[in-house]
Amino acid sequence: MKKFDPSRPIKVAIADDHALFRQGVRTALSVRKDIEMIAEADNGMQLLNLLKHIEPDVILLDIQMPIMDGITTLPEIRKLYPEVKVIILSMHNDHSMISKLMEVGANSYLTKNSDSETIYQAIKTCFGNHAYQLAISSTKSMLGHTFGAAGAIEAAIAVLSIVHGIIPPTINLDHPDPACDLDVVPNRGRPAKLNYVMSNSFGFGGINACVILGKVRE
């Protein structure tokens, strides 16, 4: 996975068929020292061709474009460049469309009447939200509280998760807290290629420990 260097600006590309809108976004973001506009495209096909030669951190992607629209372009970006963050732009605040695009892999959604500060904050938040790339599960949902053995059992499960390539579920999660929008692997395990797993043990009386386990590199 490509690691982002926080000492350099966030590289942004935009795909939108309205040249004046692109110019407005470029002008507004040019005053931000931590943002660098590196490319513009007026349709999805042109953007995909540009991505063969550039490496943006964030893409601002319009939905409605000629030749190749954002709805068609987004799955291609996700397949070819999974680490790039994508912020969808649209003239309309269509909740069903927003849900569909989020399911396909959009990281955020903005209407085109958003001001420059909103666009700037979306770029910053979108790129910094690494928590949403993590899978977080609770094995105690299956085992109950094993007191002094809890940490050892959880560490063993973490190792087995790496060996067998599966994330254990958080079972019996029928009514998740709406304030928690993280991926807690509800009710069903998930296959995944795991290189590292963090095991967190939070015991009674403030006896807490975190252990990071990983594959041995040959």
C-alpha positions in Angstrom: 0.0 0.0 0.0 1.3 3.4 -0.9 2.0 5.5 2.2 1.0 9.1 2.1 3.7 11.6 3.2 2.0 14.3 5.3 4.8 16.7 4.6 3.8 17.1 1.0 0.6 18.6 -0.5 -2.4 16.4 -1.3 -2.5 15.8 -5.1 -5.9 16.4 -6.6 -7.3 15.6 -10.1 -10.7 16.8 -11.3 -13.0 15.3 -14.0 -15.9 17.6 -15.0 -17.2 18.6 -18.4 -17.7 22.3 -17.4 -14.5 24.2 -17.9 -15.6 27.2 -15.9 -16.4 24.9 -12.9 -13.0 23.3 -13.2 -11.3 26.7 -13.3 -13.3 27.9 -10.3 -12.2 24.8 -8.2 -8.6 25.2 -9.4 -8.5 28.9 -8.5 -10.2 28.3 -5.1 -7.8 25.5 -4.1 -4.7 27.3 -5.5 -4.5 29.4 -2.3 -4.2 26.2 -0.2 -0.6 25.3 0.4 -1.5 21.7 1.4 -3.4 21.1 -1.9 -1.9 20.7 -5.4 -4.1 20.4 -8.5 -2.2 18.1 -10.9 -4.7 17.3 -13.6 -8.0 18.1 -15.3 -10.3 16.0 -17.5 -13.6 16.7 -19.2 -14.8 13.1 -19.1 -14.1 9.8 -17.5 -12.2 8.3 -20.4 -9.8 11.2 -20.5 -9.4 10.9 -16.7 -8.5 7.1 -17.0 -5.9 7.9 -19.7 -4.4 10.6 -17.4 -4.2 8.2 -14.5 -1.8 6.0 -16.4 0.8 8.9 -16.0 -0.2 10.6 -12.8 -0.8 9.6 -9.2 -3.4 11.7 -7.5 -4.3 11.2 -3.9 -7.9 12.5 -4.4 -10.2 12.7 -7.5 -13.1 15.1 -7.8 -15.5 13.2 -10.1 -18.5 14.6 -11.8 -21.5 12.3 -12.3 -22.8 13.7 -15.6 -20.2 13.9 -18.3 -20.2 13.0 -22.1 -18.4 10.0 -23.5 -17.9 8.3 -20.1 -19.8 9.6 -17.0 -18.8 9.3 -13.4 -21.1 6.4 -12.6 -19.2 4.3 -15.2 -15.8 5.7 -14.4 -16.0 5.1 -10.6 -15.8 1.2 -10.7 -12.9 1.5 -13.1 -11.0 3.7 -10.7 -11.8 1.4 -7.8 -10.5 -1.6 -9.8 -7.3 0.0 -11.2 -6.4 2.5 -8.4 -8.0 1.2 -5.1 -6.0 3.6 -2.9 -7.1 6.8 -4.6 -9.9 8.6 -2.8 -12.9 9.7 -4.9 -15.2 12.6 -4.1 -18.3 12.6 -6.3 -19.6 16.0 -7.6 -23.2 16.5 -8.8 -25.8 19.3 -9.4 -28.4 17.2 -7.6 -28.7 15.9 -4.0 -30.2 12.6 -4.9 -30.0 10.3 -1.9 -30.6 7.1 -3.8 -27.8 8.0 -6.2 -25.5 8.9 -3.3 -26.1 5.5 -1.6 -25.5 3.7 -4.9 -22.2 5.5 -5.5 -21.1 4.9 -1.9 -21.7 1.2 -2.4 -19.6 1.2 -5.5 -16.7 2.9 -3.7 -17.0 6.7 -3.5 -15.5 8.2 -0.4 -17.6 11.3 -0.2 -20.2 13.3 -2.1 -20.6 17.0 -2.7 -23.1 19.1 -4.6 -21.7 21.6 -7.0 -23.1 24.6 -5.1 -20.7 23.7 -2.3 -18.3 26.6 -1.4 -14.6 26.3 -1.7 -14.2 25.8 2.1 -16.5 22.8 1.9 -14.6 21.3 -1.0 -11.3 21.8 0.8 -12.5 20.2 4.0 -14.0 17.3 2.0 -10.6 16.6 0.5 -8.8 16.8 3.8 -11.4 14.7 5.6 -11.7 12.2 2.8 -7.9 11.5 2.6 -7.4 11.5 6.4 -10.2 9.0 7.1 -8.0 5.9 7.2 -10.2 4.4 9.9 -12.9 3.6 7.3 -10.4 1.3 5.5 -10.1 -0.9 8.7 -12.1 -3.9 9.7 -12.9 -4.0 13.4 -14.4 -7.1 15.0 -15.1 -8.3 18.5 -14.4 -12.0 19.2 -16.0 -11.7 22.7 -19.3 -11.7 20.9 -18.6 -15.4 20.2 -16.7 -16.4 23.3 -18.0 -14.3 26.1 -15.6 -12.9 28.7 -12.9 -15.4 29.5 -11.3 -13.0 32.1 -7.5 -13.7 32.4 -7.4 -15.9 29.3 -9.1 -13.2 27.1 -5.9 -11.6 25.8 -4.2 -14.9 24.9 -7.3 -16.2 23.1 -7.7 -13.0 21.1 -4.1 -13.0 20.2 -4.4 -16.6 19.0 -7.4 -15.7 16.9 -5.5 -12.8 15.4 -2.7 -15.1 14.3 -5.2 -17.6 12.8 -6.9 -14.7 11.0 -3.6 -13.9 9.2 -2.8 -17.6 8.5 -6.2 -18.5 7.1 -7.1 -15.1 5.5 -10.4 -14.4 7.2 -11.7 -11.6 9.5 -13.8 -13.0 12.3 -17.3 -11.4 12.7 -18.9 -9.5 15.4 -22.0 -11.7 15.9 -25.4 -10.9 17.3 -25.0 -7.3 16.1 -28.7 -6.7 15.1 -29.0 -3.1 16.2 -25.7 -1.3 15.6 -25.2 2.2 17.1 -26.0 4.7 14.3 -23.3 7.0 15.7 -20.7 4.3 14.8 -20.2 4.2 11.1 -17.0 2.0 11.1 -16.8 -1.5 9.6 -17.3 -3.8 12.5 -17.7 -6.9 10.3 -21.3 -7.6 11.5 -22.5 -11.2 11.9 -20.5 -12.9 9.2 -16.8 -13.5 8.7 -15.0 -12.1 5.7 -12.1 -13.5 3.6 -9.3 -11.0 3.3 -5.5 -10.9 2.7 -4.1 -9.8 6.1 -0.6 -8.7 6.7 -1.0 -7.2 10.1 -3.6 -7.5 12.9 -3.9 -5.5 16.1 -5.3 -7.3 19.1 -6.7 -4.9 21.8 -7.3 -6.2 25.3 -9.1 -3.9 27.7 -9.4 -5.5 31.1 -11.0 -4.6 34.4 -9.1 -2.1 36.6 -7.4 -0.3 33.6 -5.2 -3.3 32.6 -5.0 -2.6 28.9 -2.7 -3.8 26.2 -2.4 -3.6 22.4 -0.4 -6.1 20.4 0.3 -5.9 16.6 1.0 -9.2 14.9 2.2 -9.6 11.4 3.6 -12.0 8.8 7.3 -12.8 8.9 8.9 -11.3 5.8 11.3 -13.8 4.1 
